[in-house]
Amino acid sequence: MAIESLIPYSFLAAYLLILPVSLAVYRLCFHPLSKVPGPRLAAITPLWYAYHIRRSRLSVLGQELHDKYGPAVRIAPNEVQFNSKEAFQAIYGGMGLLQKSDFYYALSNNPGYIDWLFRRHPNDDGFAINGELDIQRHRGHRKNIGTTYSAASVRKYGGTIDAVLRRFVVKLKTQDARTVELTEWVHIALVECISVVTLGWSPGFIDDGSDHGLWDVGVAKWRQISVFGFLPSLTLLVQKWPGLKPALAALCGVTIRKPDGYVPFEQTTMQMIKERASRFSKSEKKPAPPNADADAEAGTDILAELLHLTTRKPEWKPHHAVGMAFINFLAGHETTTAITTAALALICTNPDSKARVVAEALEHDGAGKCGTYTQACIKETLRLRPVTSFSLSRIVPSANANAAGAGEGLRLHGYAIPPGIAVGVHVPALHLNTEIFGPDAAVFRPERWLEREVEGPELQIRKSLEKTSLAWGAGAHVCPGRNLAELMMGRLIPLLMREFDIEVAAFPRVEDMATFNYLGFTTGVKWSQQPLSGALIYETIIGTLNFN
């Protein structure tokens, strides 16, 4: 009798044992992706890759995987990542019609309604940009903000940015050649620039000489977002029941710890944005629209432009303006800081590049121009140290025009990828592909962007660089803040190179930086600076004669 009572439990134990074993065997041997190479654990469970996201070494990991397994690597049971031009064209080419994967819900402030069966129902009136999976809605939002974020429009903020950076230089000169953290000081400057451009407001970081822990919190935040995004079930849970987030974050080892003295910057800016939007909506006499063709006047900022769009475009709502203005702070300061820090470190550790950038900066001398060679250095930085260390994943539709022609699913590098599978190109691995960018793909060589217009191998490589890059995204999902980011970098980098003799005291290897997950941050760079001396200016100008 006692034995009979144990039989149900025996069946349950057998079921619990057989189920995971059967699932593992299926995924390894019978799954449609079973022939795609990759780590065996990755084929069995997404936890393998999630573990590496937590370690934040994805930039190096991606290259290692492609070196070992080839152009196609299975990084999860239902996801394949590539590093080839062929995959780039098939996944992001044309109008970018492949829908983003569920990973991007972790980046969305419009997760929609989640029912008790954990089915997601989109909110048609919500707002998201990077986290918007509906292509048509995304295009509608991009069309509405297109003029505001165009290169011609953001250019009017150049004078405002210059005024902020002049204050920054004055503060930096008080550091008396101390060795300081490059990332934090660049972050201070760029947060101030974004704040004044977006809200016409200063957070006081320059005066304080500190970002009050905002950068460290941002790095931890993106690590958490990356882990949750790669495990969509976690995203569903925390968006359904936000109270579970601290416990799940602790379980995954991605708790965000705020340092002493931390200032809740993002909460402050969101409150300011909402208050401005509320006053605008209640005002009977709307402010005059900003003049896109003139320099920014007092009281003119991006939020004012976004709010005024609501009076001209019925489909553009006040909460859309609030959401878009907040995105400037939510991601803009961290990504632009990462690119600028890496660019300064790479420039200043390459003597020839440093000499040419300094010479260009001295030539323009405060004219608000970024020289051609300096622009090439920024482009080369975006290639070698892209701000994204992930595969930008998309979902294979049921019918797709691809490299092998129209048909069901996708075929790349001899592998049939069925509908519903996530596919993407790993950004750092693509940018280091020697078949695309030549045998010196791993070398910082800005000159590759300046090759002469003469037919030959070098010209073809340069054209490939321009057409095969994921530095700012691709297809329909190119970063909307690109022009503003380039404007700020194009003013900050020449200014620092003109005003200071910068020496890099520490520049850790990428392998030693645990800050590369969805976003990749160059950190740990130490620099010392002192005002640029007349003797060094003379040496720099003479040195550049060798390049002309």
Number of C-alpha atoms within 10 A of each C-alpha: 5 6 6 9 9 10 11 10 11 12 11 11 11 11 12 11 11 12 11 12 13 11 15 19 13 15 21 20 13 12 16 17 22 17 13 22 19 21 17 17 16 21 29 21 17 17 18 16 21 22 13 15 25 21 17 26 20 28 28 17 19 24 20 13 21 22 12 12 14 17 22 24 23 23 28 25 23 21 23 24 27 27 26 23 20 16 24 21 18 20 29 22 16 11 10 17 18 22 17 24 23 21 23 23 25 25 21 17 17 19 24 18 14 16 10 8 6 12 11 14 11 15 11 10 13 17 23 21 23 19 20 25 22 14 16 12 17 18 14 13 19 18 11 16 17 13 14 20 20 16 16 13 21 23 21 19 24 20 14 19 23 19 11 17 22 14 13 23 18 11 14 19 14 11 14 11 17 12 16 17 16 23 24 23 20 22 24 25 25 26 26 24 26 22 19 20 24 23 20 18 16 16 16 13 17 22 12 11 17 14 24 20 17 22 18 16 17 17 20 18 15 23 27 22 22 25 28 27 22 23 18 17 13 18 24 21 17 19 19 18 11 11 11 13 17 14 12 16 18 11 10 15 15 21 17 18 11 16 12 8 10 15 14 13 14 13 11 11 20 18 13 16 19 18 13 16 20 14 11 17 16 9 10 8 8 13 12 10 14 20 13 17 11 12 17 21 13 8 11 20 22 26 22 22 22 27 25 21 21 18 15 9 10 8 14 21 17 20 17 20 25 23 21 21 23 22 18 20 18 17 15 19 24 24 18 23 27 22 24 27 24 25 23 25 25 23 26 21 16 12 11 15 21 22 23 21 27 28 25 22 25 19 14 15 14 14 11 18 18 22 19 12 18 24 20 17 25 24 21 23 25 23 23 23 25 27 29 24 26 24 24 23 24 25 21 24 19 12 13 20 15 19 15 13 10 12 13 17 19 26 20 17 15 9 14 15 21 19 15 15 20 26 28 25 27 26 29 29 27 27 27 20 21 13 12 20 22 15 11 12 17 14 10 17 17 19 14 22 21 14 14 12 10 9 8 9 10 18 17 15 18 21 16 14 19 11 13 19 19 25 21 15 16 21 15 18 19 14 16 20 19 17 17 23 21 18 19 22 23 20 20 25 23 26 24 21 24 23 19 19 19 21 16 19 14 16 17 12 11 18 14 12 18 20 25 30 27 24 23 29 28 26 23 17 21 18 21 19 21 17 17 16 11 9 8 12 17 11 12 19 17 12 15 17 9 8 8 5
